[in-house]
Amino acid sequence: MTLLLSMFTYPFILRAFVVGILVALCAALLGVPLVLKRYSMIGDGLSHVSFGALAVAVACGWAPLPVSIPVVIVAALCLLRLSERSRIGADAAIAVVSASALAIGVIVTSLTTGLTTDVDSYMFGSILAMDRTDVVLSIVLAVLVIAVFALCYHALFAITFDESFSRATGVPVGFYNTLLSVLTALTIVLGMRLMGAMLISSLVIFPALSAMRLIKSFRGVVLMSAVVSVLSFCIGLTASYLVSTPVGASVVVVNLIVFLLCCLISKLKRRSRT
């Protein structure tokens, strides 16, 4: 208990908790429509784009976060256009962009700094990665994402389940799909410092899937996904500190355990009804 309480005396732990909770909340909210629209792997693709942008920024001596945000937003918009207007499917488009960005990032780092500790933290996350400037920017952008999601909740609900009907009733489907892509891009960039490029997409996918095992209504899934995501992050970060494991991996393992428990509970419920 003493060790557990002592962790909150470190400023970097408090920064990680603040940013992590906000990012986990954003990822959970956006994850539900993304999973239902079968577009959940966009998180994986955008995280690799973010890694490429961060690698170039580090090599050039620029601030990583301000550089990667516009790059990832442009990549999200390009992926949206490719999936809508190209013969390439959404999954293939994500795979092409993801692999290309990751390759560029690896080449840039190998030719400049090499695979240093900083680059490793971008790949797999680091509890020490957030400085005060990153925290302030992350809080502002996370609050913006949550506020926009809340304001556009009904429209996002409509385009998630039936784009054709929404378009017929006058809902600007293209605008809201673009908005969803931009919000996802912001969330991925914010979370990459803690979770890493290899693991950030799990924050988008796991909580939504866990909530869907137990709840059927869209609003219920969104709320439960948010709770699961925040609790999983807090438990994962605490476990990471106590047993000295990487933050991103610890959070993913906790999310996996929660998902398996939800699957078990769902299975037991179905059996009890028969």
C-alpha positions, -999 to +999 in steps of 0.1 A: +000+000+000+029+024+008+044+017-026+010+023-042+006+056-025+041+067-032+036+066-070+013+096-068+042+117-054+059+116-088+049+144-112+054+121-143+030+096-128+003+122-123+009+135-159+006+100-172-027+094-153-043+127-165-034+123-201-040+085-202-075+088-187-085+115-212-070+095-241-086+063-230-120+081-227-116+096-262-105+063-277-135+044-261-160+069-274-147+069-309-141+031-309-178+022-308-188+038-341-154+027-357-159-009-347-195-010-358-186+006-391-158-021-395-132+007-396-115+000-363-081-008-378-077+028-388-062+033-354-034+009-363-028+026-396-027+061-382-004+051-353+021+040-378+017+072-397+022+091-365+054+071-358+068+080-392+060+117-386+075+116-351+107+099-365+111+127-391+105+153-364+130+138-340+156+136-369+151+172-378+151+184-342+114+196-343+088+192-316+072+158-322+036+165-313+029+196-333+045+180-363+026+147-361-009+161-355-014+177-390+003+148-407-019+122-391-050+142-398-041+144-435-035+107-435-069+100-419-086+121-446-067+103-473-077+069-459-113+080-458-112+091-495-094+060-506-119+037-489-149+057-504-137+064-539-110+040-548-112+004-558-089-003-529-110-015-499-107+002-465-086-026-450-062-027-480-058+011-479-050+011-442-025-017-447-007+002-476-005+035-456+004+017-424+033-003-438+046+026-459+047+051-430+063+025-406+090+018-432+097+055-437+100+060-400+124+031-395+146+042-424+147+078-411+157+067-376+183+042-388+199+069-410+199+096-383+196+088-346+194+050-348+169+031-326+175+052-295+154+052-263+133+081-276+123+061-307+117+030-287+093+050-265+073+060-296+071+024-307+061+008-274+051+037-251+068+053-221+055+066-188+083+093-190+073+105-225+050+133-215+064+168-206+043+197-194+038+211-229+025+178-241+002+175-211-014+209-217-018+203-255-032+168-248-058+181-223-070+208-246-073+184-276-089+156-255-115+180-241-122+192-277-127+156-289-150+147-261-171+179-266-174+174-303-184+138-298-211+148-273-225+175-296-225+153-327-237+121-309-270+117-327-255+123-361-227+098-354-253+073-342-272+077-375-243+073-398-230+044-378-260+022-385-274+034-418-254+058-440-279+055-469-309+064-447-290+092-430-280+107-464-317+104-476-329+123-445-304+152-451-276+142-427-243+153-442-227+119-440-194+129-457-189+157-432-195+134-402-173+106-416-145+132-420-151+145-385-149+110-371-116+104-390-101+137-377-111+130-341-096+095-343-064+110-357-061+134-328-067+106-303-041+084-318-015+111-317-022+120-281-021+084-269+009+073-288+034+088-264+020+066-236+009+035-255+033+034-284+026+030-321+023-008-318-003-008-291-024+024-293-051+008-315-060-015-287-075+014-268-099+019-297-109-018-302-109-036-269-133-015-248-159-014-275-157-051-281-159-058-243-190-036-239-207-052-269-205-086-253-228-075-225-249-045-238-270-041-269-280-004-270-257+021-287-257+045-257-252+017-232-222+004-252-207+039-254-210+044-217-197+010-207-169+012-232-158+045-216-159+030-181-140-001-192-114+019-210-106+043-182-105+016-155-083-007-177-059+022-182-057+030-145-052-006-135-026-011-163-006+020-154-006+011-117+005-025-125+032-011-148+046+010-119+044-018-094+060-045-114+082-024-138+066-034-171+059-012-201+028+009-198+013+001-232+017-036-228+003-036-193-028-017-204-034-040-233-031-071-211-057-056-187-080-049-216-075-084-229-084-099-195-115-077-193-126-087-228-122-124-220-142-119-188-170-102-207-170-130-232-173-155-204-202-136-187-220-133-221-216-170-227-229-178-192-259-155-197-268-173-230-266-207-213-288-196-184-315-186-208-316-220-226 
